[in-house]
Amino acid sequence: MSAPATPPNPTLFFETINAYQRTAALKAAVDLGVFNAFGGVPATAGELADRCQCPVRGIRILCDSLTLFGFLTKDDSRYAPTSDTAFFLDKNSPAYLGNAIKFLTAPGIKDAFDGLTSTIKNGKVHASEEGTTAPDHPVWIDFARTMGPMMFGPAQGAAALVELDTSRDTKVLDISASHGTFGIALAQKSPRSHLVALDWEAVLAVTEENAKAAGLGDRFSKIVGNAFTVDLGSNYDVVLVPNFLHHFNIADCTGFLKKVKAALRPGGKVVIVEFVPNDDRISPPSSASFSLVMLGTTPEGDAYTFAEYQKMLGEAGFKDAALHPLAPTAQSAVIGVA
């Protein structure tokens, strides 16, 4: 029997089973302020230890590990952040994403995967049949407070796809508004637009803060409650549905989209923003991998393909469904016309 062209290699196994160590190292670096401590110039472990007020041994091992993971570079004894690290993980950057760690590693998210075997076997999420879709789940307050910067790019991209008639008053509804980034980006396109945000009451306090900070305080109102059961109102020009439908099954999504259509004026648009994998469900990886997040944290959610969104929208009475990748982000907009 001939030997395989490439010898068996267990590297992927060890990298995957130990991936929690990478998460812990990155979180520690953000918590300690390592990425801020460079001040735009390379530094030794000793210099970083002084600035972070830590013993040098821990900082040296942490920085060597971050170099192996691709967050830092090392030249002789001096470390430096990569361009991506400086852009996204230095608190002085307007694109800082470090605060998102609080949500992404929250017990309501991370701990759900400890019971993934049970979830798959029993068909329900670990510890709760509702998971993160439970009413007033506290994880969504952290999401609203920390994830806005991560959604800035997709929000700007989605807003650029939709025109508002600036010659008259217009209405925009932001479903599951959270931080409000999507609704704010669209409402800012017209001084005669009014933004209505729907979410749980505690979350909407964050949305309102952000809307006021964006200059929309006098053009902002709220709908509190469950998007499936609360009255949405009517005569909207645009209804935004960002990162919401993936929490639910196709039948429920279709029923909800019928409700959205009834809330739109004739010719109004629904703008769905989601991770949309290709039909093979394994590409592109950044979108396809989101299905696993939904498996671990929701009872019936998934990452749906464009063909599935087309079918949902068609059955809900929408026409002209179109897919718009929001490059360079991993998300896409799916737009239908009422």
C-alpha positions in Angstrom: 0.0 0.0 0.0 1.6 3.3 -1.1 2.1 6.1 1.4 -0.2 9.2 1.0 1.2 12.1 -0.9 0.8 14.3 2.2 1.5 12.7 5.5 -1.3 12.9 8.1 -1.1 16.1 10.2 -2.9 16.7 13.5 -2.3 20.4 13.5 -5.9 21.3 12.6 -7.1 19.2 15.5 -4.9 20.9 18.1 -5.5 24.4 16.7 -9.3 23.9 16.9 -9.5 22.1 20.3 -7.2 24.8 21.8 -8.9 27.8 20.1 -10.3 29.0 23.4 -6.7 29.9 24.3 -6.5 32.4 21.4 -9.8 34.0 22.6 -8.4 34.3 26.1 -5.1 35.8 24.9 -6.9 38.4 22.8 -9.3 39.3 25.5 -6.4 39.7 28.0 -4.5 42.0 25.6 -7.6 44.2 25.2 -8.3 44.2 29.0 -4.7 45.1 29.8 -4.5 47.8 27.1 -1.6 46.2 25.3 -2.6 47.4 21.8 -2.9 51.0 23.1 0.5 50.9 24.8 2.5 51.1 21.6 1.8 54.7 21.0 2.5 54.2 17.3 6.0 52.9 17.7 7.5 49.4 18.3 8.2 48.4 21.9 9.9 45.7 23.9 8.2 43.5 26.4 9.7 45.5 29.2 8.4 48.8 27.9 5.0 47.3 27.4 5.0 45.8 30.9 5.8 49.1 32.4 3.0 50.9 30.5 0.5 48.1 31.3 1.7 47.9 34.9 2.3 44.1 34.7 5.3 41.8 35.4 7.3 41.4 32.2 7.1 37.6 32.0 3.3 37.6 31.3 3.5 40.4 28.8 6.4 38.7 26.9 4.6 35.4 26.7 1.3 37.2 25.7 3.0 39.2 23.0 4.9 36.2 21.6 1.5 34.4 21.4 -0.2 37.4 19.8 2.7 37.4 17.2 2.1 33.7 16.5 -1.7 34.5 16.1 -1.0 37.3 13.6 -1.9 40.3 15.8 1.6 41.6 16.3 5.0 41.4 14.5 8.3 40.9 16.2 11.7 42.3 15.1 14.5 41.2 17.4 13.0 42.1 20.8 10.6 44.7 19.7 6.9 44.1 19.0 4.6 46.2 16.8 0.9 45.9 15.9 -0.1 45.0 12.4 -2.0 47.6 10.4 -5.3 45.7 11.0 -4.6 45.4 14.8 -3.8 49.1 15.0 -7.0 50.0 13.1 -9.4 47.8 15.0 -7.9 47.2 18.5 -6.2 50.5 19.5 -8.7 52.5 21.6 -7.6 55.7 19.9 -8.9 54.4 16.5 -12.4 55.5 15.4 -12.9 51.9 14.2 -12.1 50.3 17.6 -13.8 46.9 18.0 -12.4 45.9 21.4 -15.7 46.7 23.2 -17.4 44.0 21.1 -15.5 41.3 23.1 -18.0 41.8 26.0 -20.9 40.7 23.8 -19.0 38.1 21.8 -17.7 36.3 24.9 -20.8 36.9 27.1 -22.1 33.8 29.0 -25.4 33.9 27.0 -23.4 33.4 23.8 -20.2 31.5 24.8 -21.6 29.1 27.3 -24.3 28.0 24.9 -21.7 26.1 23.0 -20.7 24.0 26.0 -23.9 22.1 25.4 -23.7 21.8 21.6 -23.7 18.0 21.6 -27.0 18.1 23.6 -28.4 20.8 21.3 -27.8 18.7 18.2 -29.1 15.5 19.8 -32.2 17.0 21.4 -33.1 19.7 18.9 -33.1 22.6 21.4 -30.5 25.0 22.7 -28.6 24.2 25.9 -30.4 25.3 29.1 -33.3 27.1 27.4 -35.7 26.4 24.6 -35.5 30.1 23.6 -31.8 30.9 23.9 -31.0 34.4 22.9 -34.5 34.9 21.4 -36.1 35.0 24.9 -37.9 38.2 25.7 -35.7 40.9 27.2 -32.6 38.7 27.1 -29.9 40.8 28.8 -27.3 39.9 26.2 -28.9 42.4 23.8 -28.1 45.4 26.0 -24.4 44.5 25.7 -24.9 44.0 22.0 -26.5 47.5 21.7 -23.7 49.1 23.7 -20.8 47.4 22.0 -21.5 46.3 18.5 -22.4 49.5 16.8 -18.9 50.2 15.4 -18.8 46.7 13.9 -22.0 47.4 12.1 -21.0 50.8 10.8 -19.7 49.5 7.4 -22.7 47.3 6.6 -25.1 50.1 7.7 -23.4 52.6 5.4 -23.4 50.1 2.6 -27.1 49.3 3.0 -28.1 53.0 3.3 -26.3 53.7 0.0 -28.6 51.2 -1.8 -31.8 53.0 -0.8 -33.0 56.5 -1.8 -35.3 58.6 0.3 -37.5 61.2 -1.3 -36.1 64.4 0.1 -39.1 66.5 -1.2 -41.5 65.1 1.3 -41.8 63.5 4.8 -40.6 59.9 4.8 -40.8 57.2 7.4 -38.1 54.5 8.2 -38.8 51.6 10.6 -35.7 49.8 12.1 -36.7 46.3 13.3 -34.7 45.0 16.3 -32.9 48.4 16.2 -30.4 47.7 18.9 -27.6 50.3 18.6 -29.6 52.0 15.8 -26.7 52.1 13.4 -28.7 50.9 10.4 -31.7 53.2 10.9 -29.5 56.2 11.8 -27.4 55.8 8.6 -30.6 55.8 6.4 -32.4 58.5 8.2 -29.5 60.9 8.0 -29.9 60.8 4.2 -32.9 63.1 4.3 -33.7 66.0 6.7 -37.4 65.1 6.3 -37.1 61.5 7.4 -38.5 60.1 10.6 -36.9 57.1 12.2 -39.0 54.6 14.2 -37.0 52.0 16.2 -38.5 48.7 17.5 -36.9 46.7 20.2 -37.1 45.8 23.9 -37.5 48.8 26.2 -34.1 48.5 27.9 -32.4 48.2 24.5 -34.2 51.2 23.1 -32.7 53.4 25.7 -29.4 52.8 24.0 -30.9 53.3 20.5 -32.3 56.7 21.6 -29.0 57.8 23.1 -27.3 57.1 19.7 -30.1 58.7 17.7 -29.8 61.9 19.7 -26.1 61.9 19.4 -26.5 61.6 15.6 -28.8 64.6 15.6 -32.0 62.7 15.1 -33.6 63.5 18.5 -36.5 65.4 17.1 -37.0 62.8 14.3 -37.0 59.7 16.4 -39.7 57.6 18.0 -39.9 54.1 19.5 -42.1 50.9 19.4 -41.5 48.7 22.4 -42.1 45.0 22.3 -42.0 41.8 20.4 -41.7 42.4 16.6 -43.9 39.5 15.8 -46.9 40.6 17.9 -46.6 44.4 18.3 -48.4 46.9 16.0 -45.7 48.1 13.5 -47.7 51.1 12.3 -48.1 51.8 8.6 -47.1 53.8 5.5 -43.4 53.3 5.9 -41.1 54.1 3.0 -38.5 51.6 4.1 -38.4 48.9 6.7 -35.0 47.8 7.8 -34.6 44.2 9.0 -30.9 43.9 10.0 -29.6 40.7 11.5 -33.0 39.6 12.8 -34.4 36.9 10.5 -31.5 34.5 11.1 -32.9 33.8 14.6 -36.1 32.1 13.3 -37.3 29.4 11.0 -38.3 30.0 7.4 -42.1 29.8 8.1 -41.9 32.4 10.9 -39.7 34.6 8.8 -42.2 34.4 5.9 -45.1 35.3 8.2 -43.1 38.2 9.6 -42.3 39.5 6.2 -46.0 39.5 5.4 -46.5 41.8 8.4 -43.7 44.0 7.1 -45.3 44.3 3.7 -48.6 45.4 5.3 -46.7 48.2 7.1 -45.1 49.6 3.9 -46.6 52.1 1.5 -47.0 50.8 -2.1 -43.6 50.7 -3.7 -41.9 50.8 -0.3 -38.8 48.6 0.3 -37.8 46.1 2.9 -34.0 46.0 3.4 -32.8 42.7 5.0 -29.2 42.6 6.1 -27.7 39.2 6.9 -24.9 36.7 6.5 -25.9 35.1 3.2 -24.0 31.9 2.3 -23.9 30.5 -1.2 -26.2 27.6 -2.1 -23.4 25.1 -1.2 -23.7 26.5 2.4 -19.9 26.3 2.9 -18.9 29.5 1.0 -17.9 32.1 1.6 -16.7 30.9 5.0 -17.4 34.2 6.8 -21.1 33.9 6.0 -21.5 30.1 6.0 -20.0 29.7 9.4 -22.7 31.9 10.9 -25.1 28.9 10.8 -23.1 27.4 13.7 -23.7 30.5 15.8 -27.5 30.1 15.3 -27.3 26.4 16.0 -25.8 27.1 19.4 -27.8 30.1 20.5 -31.3 29.8 18.9 -34.0 27.1 18.8 -34.5 27.2 15.0 -32.3 29.9 13.5 -30.0 29.6 10.5 -28.0 31.5 7.9 -30.2 31.5 4.9 -29.2 31.6 1.2 -30.4 34.2 -1.2 -32.7 31.6 -2.9 -34.4 31.1 0.5 -34.8 34.8 1.0 -36.2 35.1 -2.5 -38.8 32.4 -1.7 -39.7 34.1 1.6 -40.1 37.5 0.0 -42.1 36.1 -2.9 -44.5 34.3 -0.6 -44.9 37.4 1.5 -45.9 39.4 -1.6 -42.7 41.3 -2.4 -41.3 41.5 -5.9 -37.9 42.2 -7.5 -35.9 40.6 -4.7 -32.2 41.5 -5.2 -29.0 40.5 -3.5 -26.4 43.2 -2.8 -23.1 42.1 -1.1 -21.9 44.8 1.3 -18.2 44.5 0.5 -15.7 44.5 2.2 -17.9 43.3 5.1 -19.2 39.7 5.3 -22.8 40.8 5.1 -25.2 41.3 2.3 -28.4 43.2 1.8 -31.5 41.6 0.3 -34.0 44.2 -0.9 -37.6 43.6 -1.9 -40.3 46.0 -3.2 -43.8 46.0 -1.8 
